[in-house]
Amino acid sequence: MEYDTIFAAARRAGTELARTDTQRLGRAIVRAAALLRENTGKLLSANALDLEAMAADSPMRDRLRLTPERIASIASDMESVAGLPSPQGETLAQWTRPNGMTLRKVRVPFGVVGMVCEARPNVTADIFSLCLKTGNACVLKGGSDARHSNEAIAALLRKALLSEGIDQAAFTLLPAGHDAVAALLNAVGYVDVVIPRGGSGLIRFVRENARIPVIETGAGIVHTYFDLDGDLAKGRAVVCNAKTRRVSVCNALDCLVVHRGRLEDLAALCDPLAAARVTVYADAEAYAALEGRYPACLLRPASEEHFGTEFLDYKLAVRTVGSLDEALAHIARYSSRHSEAIVTENERTADQFTQRVDAACVYVNVSTAFTDGGQFGFGAEVGISTQKLHARGPMGLPELTTYKYVITGDGQVRES
């Protein structure tokens, strides 16, 4: 396949999108959302083919699965994006120099955004709407596990572009296969940035093999620290929601860190997890506190491998600590710098935690399940960036732009 031809077409489409009326772009997104709803049956049939080919015990099944409710939610997120103001052309700063020339720092699209993702068909619709709204063309390499689902969604997205007379090369779904990934990561001069969305292995592969700039969206190894001054009722709700709402997502809880002074409350804290059949891997002190008070079939001794693991399953590690400092040291050692939380009624402890934890999102008495572009008011998200350059945390519309300086004057020349 001649990938350069595909990428060149995306580049041309991106150039045209940057000067396309944003209302027209919004209409195409709304039309795409409507098409997803109207074709729910077709999307479910395509998704069933992907699910049939995936192992029944794969932790990726939940990410892959589409339901009528999930399709409706995807469409709703797209409509939310369409209704948000476009950041294109926004003046970020403006000032005038002593010689009279005026400088403006203005948001502009990247041009062409590449994305490599695993079995996440919702990402196909999310990246389409976010890129289109910001005037970027998009080239997506979806996971082969989601091939039928992605192809069915992409066909509807292209139909929506056609309805508004927008070049269909504005959204390109690359074919399944490793050669497509290699071509995208080497698309120098065509693709401005590539964003991996998936597990740590995928992210590492993209980072190590790309010849174009990469924005990392990191795997989530997520902790919640239940402090000496934590409220038990709040802790039960926060821990259970963070762990069990959806176990396959990157903001799901992986490790509960509990203060030694609250071990008597550990069984009560974990009680809602038992109802959800969560297997707990507890260190020696936590195991002793849970033994006989948590279902024996769900309680296991923790080993070192359980700390620093993104489970993507109904599994949770528990670590006992004696102080905030010890909790912070444990988190610093094992965190992926995605989302971290504390449950405490002590304002000073909360302030110390938020100041010292190195993570994109830090929560106080709130479930980490809220690390999500939609929950942050962004409509949808490109992913959760765990790096510190350009973007950090949920990436919405502004994060799909860069900027340029526009300088105006009245004939000024530089003399020295």
WOZIDA-V961691 format. One record per helix or strand of 2 or more residues. SS is the DSSP state (hx for helix, st for strand). FROM is the first residue (numbers start at 1). LEN is the number of residues. If there is no record, write none. Layout:
<<SS,FROM,LEN> <SS,FROM,LEN>>
This chain:
<<hx,3,15> <hx,22,17> <hx,40,14> <hx,61,4> <hx,68,16> <st,91,6> <st,102,8> <st,112,6> <hx,121,13> <st,137,5> <hx,144,20> <hx,168,3> <st,171,3> <hx,178,8> <st,193,5> <hx,200,10> <st,214,4> <st,222,5> <hx,232,13> <st,253,7> <hx,260,16> <st,279,4> <hx,284,7> <hx,296,3> <st,299,3> <hx,304,3> <st,315,7> <hx,324,11> <st,339,5> <hx,347,10> <st,361,4> <hx,368,3> <st,384,2> <st,393,2> <hx,398,3> <st,401,8>>
